[in-house]
Amino acid sequence: MARGEKWEAPAIDVHTPSVARMYDWLLGGVENYLSDRAACAKLLEIVPSSPTLARNNRAFLRRVVKTLVRDYGVEQFIDHGSGLPTQENVHQVAQRLNPACRVVYVDRDPIVLAHGRTTLDENANTAVIEADMRDTEEIFGHPDTERLIKRGRRTAALFVSVLHCLPDSGDDRDPAVVVRRTAARLRELGPGNLMVICQLVSDDPEVRRKVTELMVGSTHGNWGRVRRRDEVRAYFAGFTVLDPGLVDVVDWRPETAPPPVDRRPPEWVEWGGVARL
Ligand SMILES: C[S@@+](CC[C@H](N)C(=O)[O-])C[C@H]1O[C@@H](n2cnc3c(N)ncnc32)[C@H](O)[C@@H]1O
């Protein structure tokens, strides 16, 4: 917002659950409404382990960012579907190791954007942009992205716990196509760039069906699908996957070995890994 411009409160639909606010509730946050909490209550009936899953995912995000900065020299991140700010957001983790790290946060939820602009857009090396994660050209061509993300500096695109928000459209909005288009843009920035991808998967067809029905219905269609492992594996086709491969995110380079048994949701997992292009 330019200086002197009048600030307008974002239009927040408090009656329709939002994925960002539900995830906030699952993580113990307070930026959620009655509709979100009611939808979470229904979700817990199907998958009681959801809060554990959310915490596992957030811990993975912190771990992977730390690893990419420390061990792979990543200096620039594009965080697709960044979510409501919580403790230890991407730029805080990255800039603790390297204060020069740059982060572009992308989301389209008005409450994420409102909070993000006060909490995430914290220093000259971060920006929050409003975009649909499927609009790759808009994201890479955004003035803030062009200001922060420079060719020749190691860059990572994050799609952490977001691709299940996208339906299979069978066209250029399809999640697999979005991944390939983003990879192509990363390759243009230089060799060795990375992509982090994980999403909700279940081996149980009933869990996949029930959660998908609940989320698509609750969000009025603003959701995609719980997928199978092989569908997520297909996102990585043609990429070099870093160790330990595609796994439950709890098993992605855990800091304590082995992770406690109560951190393993039986019904579903966030599943994925890291690819080097
Ligand atoms: C489950 S949260 C994940 C947050 C964060 N990536 C993490 O792992 O902690 C999903 C986020 O994706 C955002 N989102 C969903 N669909 C989106 C879309 N098409 N474009 C941009 N953001 C989207 C939601 O608003 C929400 O903030």
Ligand as a Chemical Component Dictionary entry (heavy atoms), coordinates in Angstrom:
data_LIG
# 
_chem_comp.id                   LIG 
_chem_comp.type                 NON-POLYMER 
_chem_comp.pdbx_formal_charge   0 
_chem_comp.three_letter_code    LIG 
# 
loop_
_chem_comp_atom.comp_id 
_chem_comp_atom.atom_id 
_chem_comp_atom.alt_atom_id 
_chem_comp_atom.type_symbol 
_chem_comp_atom.charge 
_chem_comp_atom.model_Cartn_x 
_chem_comp_atom.model_Cartn_y 
_chem_comp_atom.model_Cartn_z 
_chem_comp_atom.pdbx_ordinal 
LIG C1  C1  C 0  -2.818 -25.624 5.248  1  
LIG S1  S1  S 1  -2.310 -23.967 4.970  2  
LIG C2  C2  C 0  -0.564 -24.224 4.786  3  
LIG C3  C3  C 0  0.247  -23.088 5.318  4  
LIG C4  C4  C 0  1.771  -23.259 5.246  5  
LIG N1  N1  N 0  2.217  -23.540 3.888  6  
LIG C5  C5  C 0  2.258  -24.338 6.169  7  
LIG O1  O1  O 0  2.613  -25.413 5.662  8  
LIG O2  O2  O -1 2.298  -24.135 7.377  9  
LIG C6  C6  C 0  -2.848 -23.731 3.265  10 
LIG C7  C7  C 0  -2.685 -22.274 2.788  11 
LIG O3  O3  O 0  -2.823 -22.257 1.360  12 
LIG C8  C8  C 0  -3.582 -21.123 1.005  13 
LIG N2  N2  N 0  -4.194 -21.376 -0.310 14 
LIG C9  C9  C 0  -5.142 -22.302 -0.627 15 
LIG N3  N3  N 0  -5.433 -22.266 -1.941 16 
LIG C10 C10 C 0  -4.643 -21.276 -2.461 17 
LIG C11 C11 C 0  -4.470 -20.769 -3.774 18 
LIG N4  N4  N 0  -5.143 -21.266 -4.815 19 
LIG N5  N5  N 0  -3.564 -19.776 -3.947 20 
LIG C12 C12 C 0  -2.854 -19.268 -2.903 21 
LIG N6  N6  N 0  -2.973 -19.711 -1.634 22 
LIG C13 C13 C 0  -3.862 -20.716 -1.421 23 
LIG C14 C14 C 0  -4.605 -20.977 2.113  24 
LIG O4  O4  O 0  -5.136 -19.664 2.167  25 
LIG C15 C15 C 0  -3.759 -21.327 3.327  26 
LIG O5  O5  O 0  -3.171 -20.181 3.859  27 
# 
loop_
_chem_comp_bond.comp_id 
_chem_comp_bond.atom_id_1 
_chem_comp_bond.atom_id_2 
_chem_comp_bond.value_order 
_chem_comp_bond.pdbx_ordinal 
LIG C1  S1  SING 1  
LIG S1  C2  SING 2  
LIG S1  C6  SING 3  
LIG C2  C3  SING 4  
LIG C3  C4  SING 5  
LIG C4  N1  SING 6  
LIG C4  C5  SING 7  
LIG C5  O1  DOUB 8  
LIG C5  O2  SING 9  
LIG C6  C7  SING 10 
LIG C7  O3  SING 11 
LIG C7  C15 SING 12 
LIG O3  C8  SING 13 
LIG C8  N2  SING 14 
LIG C8  C14 SING 15 
LIG N2  C9  SING 16 
LIG N2  C13 SING 17 
LIG C9  N3  DOUB 18 
LIG N3  C10 SING 19 
LIG C10 C11 SING 20 
LIG C10 C13 DOUB 21 
LIG C11 N4  SING 22 
LIG C11 N5  DOUB 23 
LIG N5  C12 SING 24 
LIG C12 N6  DOUB 25 
LIG N6  C13 SING 26 
LIG C14 O4  SING 27 
LIG C14 C15 SING 28 
LIG C15 O5  SING 29 
# 
